[in-house]
């Protein structure tokens, strides 16, 4: 099974081509986030820590009075998927949500075999420790909010854009589990989700368009020439993001 998925992951690309991969870089970005509940500001910061792990920090605030509603930090390790291909393996994360002036916290640590989650909240059902077995039917894992970073590290974005097509199967780790399924409708409550990132080509404005399939829903990403995210459109959730 693992060999089959490995071959499907690289079906369009030879291993030698992946040496052209793009390296993720430190960046600071801000987006206007529009959803059913209103408009918010999403601030993102990325970079490497002292252990050379890749770190993504997110903060969501109210657009009017700058009150923090959500913040998270996700840490991924660079890991070989193959001799010539590197990925971003989810390692640790912590997410905090403020609801009715009370804090909900989810912390997780992932190894090759298990995902350990620690929950702290005023709600009894979201407290304590949970342990999950890591799926063995895949080699490509990625935090949900790092999906485009994972696509850069593997070299998928460079190669798919040069060929005009391509898909990348991936097993997503929801770093905001179990709160993610409460934020978005019709999403499985499991921390692992099977997904597929598809390169759809360029639109009339010359932007790269990608579609990400997860839980039978599609998220569209629009990127500039250097693969920086311009905007996100998740139609099923009435959810949009646009770079400020």
Residue pairs with C-beta under 8 A, 6 or more apart in sequence:
1 136
1 137
2 136
2 137
2 138
2 139
5 137
5 138
5 139
5 140
5 169
6 81
6 82
6 139
8 169
9 81
9 139
9 140
9 168
9 169
10 18
10 82
10 85
12 159
12 160
12 163
12 165
12 166
12 167
13 155
13 159
13 163
13 166
15 82
15 83
15 84
15 85
16 84
17 155
17 159
18 82
18 84
18 85
18 154
18 155
18 159
19 84
19 155
20 155
20 158
20 159
21 85
21 86
21 152
21 153
21 154
21 155
21 158
22 152
22 153
22 155
22 157
22 158
22 227
23 152
23 153
24 46
24 54
24 88
24 149
24 152
24 153
25 46
26 46
26 47
26 48
27 44
27 45
27 46
27 47
27 228
28 43
28 44
28 45
28 46
29 43
29 44
29 228
29 229
29 243
30 41
30 42
30 43
30 44
30 243
30 244
31 41
31 42
31 43
31 44
31 229
31 231
31 232
31 241
31 242
31 243
31 244
32 39
32 40
32 41
32 42
32 63
32 241
32 242
32 244
33 39
33 40
33 41
33 42
33 60
33 239
33 240
33 241
34 40
34 239
34 240
34 241
34 242
35 237
35 238
35 239
35 240
36 237
36 238
36 239
38 63
39 63
40 60
40 61
40 62
40 63
40 69
41 60
41 61
41 62
41 63
41 66
41 244
42 58
42 59
42 60
42 241
43 58
43 59
43 60
43 61
44 56
44 57
44 58
45 56
45 57
46 54
46 55
46 56
46 57
46 149
47 54
47 55
48 54
48 55
49 55
49 75
52 78
53 75
53 76
53 77
53 78
53 91
54 75
54 76
54 77
54 78
54 88
54 146
54 149
54 153
55 73
55 74
55 75
56 73
56 74
56 75
56 76
56 143
56 145
56 146
56 149
57 71
57 72
57 73
58 70
58 71
58 72
58 73
58 74
58 145
59 68
59 70
59 71
60 68
60 69
60 70
60 71
61 67
61 68
61 69
62 69
67 98
68 98
69 97
69 98
70 95
70 96
70 97
70 98
70 176
71 95
71 96
72 93
72 94
72 95
72 96
72 145
72 175
72 176
73 93
73 94
74 90
74 92
74 93
74 143
74 145
74 146
74 175
75 91
75 92
75 93
76 88
76 89
76 90
76 91
76 142
76 143
76 146
76 149
77 88
77 89
77 91
78 86
78 87
78 88
78 89
78 153
79 86
79 87
79 88
79 89
80 86
80 87
81 87
81 139
81 140
81 154
85 154
85 155
86 153
86 154
87 139
87 140
87 141
87 142
87 150
87 153
87 154
88 142
88 143
88 146
88 149
88 150
88 153
89 110
89 141
90 110
90 141
90 142
90 143
90 146
90 173
90 175
91 109
91 110
92 107
92 108
92 109
92 110
93 106
93 107
93 108
93 143
93 175
94 105
94 106
94 107
94 108
95 105
95 106
95 107
95 175
95 176
95 179
96 103
96 104
96 105
97 103
97 104
97 105
97 176
97 179
98 104
102 121
102 122
103 120
103 121
104 120
104 121
104 122
104 123
104 126
104 179
105 119
105 120
105 121
106 117
106 118
106 119
106 175
106 176
106 177
106 178
106 179
107 117
107 118
107 119
108 115
108 116
108 117
108 118
108 173
108 175
108 177
108 191
109 115
109 116
110 116
110 134
110 141
110 173
111 134
112 134
113 133
113 134
114 131
114 132
114 133
114 134
115 131
115 132
115 133
115 134
115 173
115 191
115 192
116 129
116 130
116 131
117 129
117 130
117 131
117 132
117 177
117 178
117 191
118 128
118 129
119 126
119 127
119 128
119 129
119 130
119 178
120 127
121 127
126 178
126 179
132 190
132 191
132 192
134 141
134 192
135 171
135 192
138 169
138 170
138 171
138 194
140 150
140 154
140 168
140 169
140 170
140 171
141 170
141 171
141 172
141 173
142 149
142 150
142 170
142 171
142 172
142 173
143 150
143 172
143 173
143 175
144 172
144 173
144 174
144 175
144 176
144 180
144 193
145 175
147 170
147 172
147 195
147 197
147 212
148 157
148 210
148 221
148 223
148 227
148 229
150 170
151 157
151 168
151 197
151 210
152 227
154 168
156 166
156 168
156 197
156 199
157 199
157 208
157 223
157 227
159 166
160 166
160 168
160 199
161 199
161 208
161 227
164 199
164 201
165 199
165 201
166 198
166 199
167 196
167 197
167 198
167 199
168 196
168 197
168 198
169 194
169 195
169 196
170 194
170 195
170 196
170 197
171 192
171 193
171 194
171 195
172 192
172 193
172 194
172 195
172 214
173 191
173 192
174 180
174 191
174 192
174 193
176 183
177 190
177 191
178 189
178 191
180 187
181 187
181 188
181 189
184 237
184 239
185 236
185 237
186 215
186 216
186 217
186 236
187 193
187 214
187 215
187 217
188 215
193 214
193 215
194 214
195 212
195 213
195 214
196 212
196 213
197 210
197 211
197 212
197 213
198 210
198 211
198 212
198 213
199 208
199 209
199 210
200 209
200 210
200 211
201 208
201 209
202 208
202 209
203 209
203 222
206 225
207 222
207 223
207 224
207 230
208 222
208 223
208 224
208 225
208 227
209 220
209 221
209 222
209 223
210 220
210 221
210 223
211 218
211 219
211 220
211 221
212 218
212 219
212 220
212 221
217 234
217 236
217 237
218 234
218 235
218 236
219 232
219 233
219 234
220 232
220 233
220 234
220 235
221 229
221 231
221 232
222 229
222 230
222 231
222 232
222 233
223 229
223 230
224 230
228 243
229 241
229 243
230 242
230 243
231 240
231 241
231 242
231 243
232 239
232 240
232 241
233 239
233 240
234 240
